[in-house]
């Protein structure tokens, strides 16, 4: 089945058709580096990390460009507050960005250009626009003339007259039209500047991505991505600049992910309601954040809550638990027929895991549905593991191990199951016991005392030990093979 993606430009799903057979060129707007990243940034990085991984899994070569905006009003303001240069501040937060991305297991793009390394390309592009009558100098600034680009507004679906009527833009007598946007800003005292034909200054934000995407991917490329908040004005202005200069279509497919919200309000630094990635990772494993983000389709809003993160943690534990159960199986023994344990319907589900996973992901990268397919397989595998004889036959083990390897491969497209299952679960158990202020040795000692009490028919003592452990958050389970224990996740 071919891959379908939702194209913001056409407002519908379309078949993905690369300009070059088997090769997809992708550009994503990266961070403005003036602060630590919040989980809204994590969603962007993880969404496109997933998309690139899936495209490569499906056999495509992907050239993935993600930029850094390392000169901007926000950077200059923050640098002034901290008494450092703008480039020093931007460089520091680019380094911090990599710390967060590496902890999240985000693969590095093919190239990560910085705006300040491409000033000449921006100057060249602005010169082209001036030469075509699409830009003009006003004082020490240069502006793009939106009236010169008849299709302005086609990406966002906005009408220029309506935009002008509803615009809340400070009066600027230098502009020919209120919606004209800056391409080059004349220098101000204390700001970083570069020489240009229009005098010393620095580039506007929008021209950066047009210049860098053009340099590395050409006048027209396959996919441009970013958050929904970038559709207007940033991406709309990129279209006007790039198509105005080249006369060619800029991008075939526009992919935009939804916002991360807290109590249904967009998470952002300007609103002050954001959680940084590193704050989240002090409480949760990086794959829990990945699981949470991919539990919702990338285009939909994603509302952050502790309950949602706890649910994600439970789901991830279940995936790792299944992998550990498969790892613990033997390799030889008595004959047992899996067909006697699971229904024909479940057998078919096991045979078609990859096919169904691809069908979900081919439909605009539907990770929420893909997760459900993985859990369908986990449910069946767990049922088989629980019902097979203690020494299953080699054929059964091989089937389960192959299924486990496939689940791990597919989950890896979302960056899940990247650890050894036993290591993950052992560390998780240690952390939870530490939180409950009890050691495994203490638990086993109390279980033995309870066994001795029950042997001596001291039922009251046995019940007292069970209650003592339950109060700590440890639940006992008596079975034919003895007493086992689990941690009660709802214990607080």
Buried (B, 14 or more C-beta within 10 A) or exposed (E): EEBBBBBBBEEEEBEBEBEEEEEBBBBBBBBBBBBBBBBBBBBBBBBBBBBBBBBBBBEBBBBBBBBBBBBBBBBBEBBBEEEBBBBEBBBBBBEBBEEBBEEBBBBEBBBBBBBBEBBEBBBBBBBBBBEEEBBBBBEBBBBBBBEBBEEBBBBBEBEBEEBEEEEEEEEEEEBEBBBBBBBBBBBEEEBBBBEBEBBBBBBBBBBBBBBBBBBBBEBBBBBBBBBBBBBBBBBBBBBBBBBBBBEEEBBBBBBBBBBBBBEEEBBBBEEEBBBBBBEBBEEBBBBBBBBBBBBBBBBEEBBBEEEBBBBBBEBBBBBBBBBBBBEEBBEEBEEBEBEEBBEEEBBEBBEBBBEBBBBBBBBBBBBBBBBBBBBBBBBBBBBBBEEBEEEBBEEBBEBBBEBBEBBBEBBBBBBBBBBEBEEBBEEBEEEBBEEBEBEEEBBEEBBEBBBEBBEEEEEEBBEBBBEBBEEBBBBBEEEEEEBEBEBBEEBE
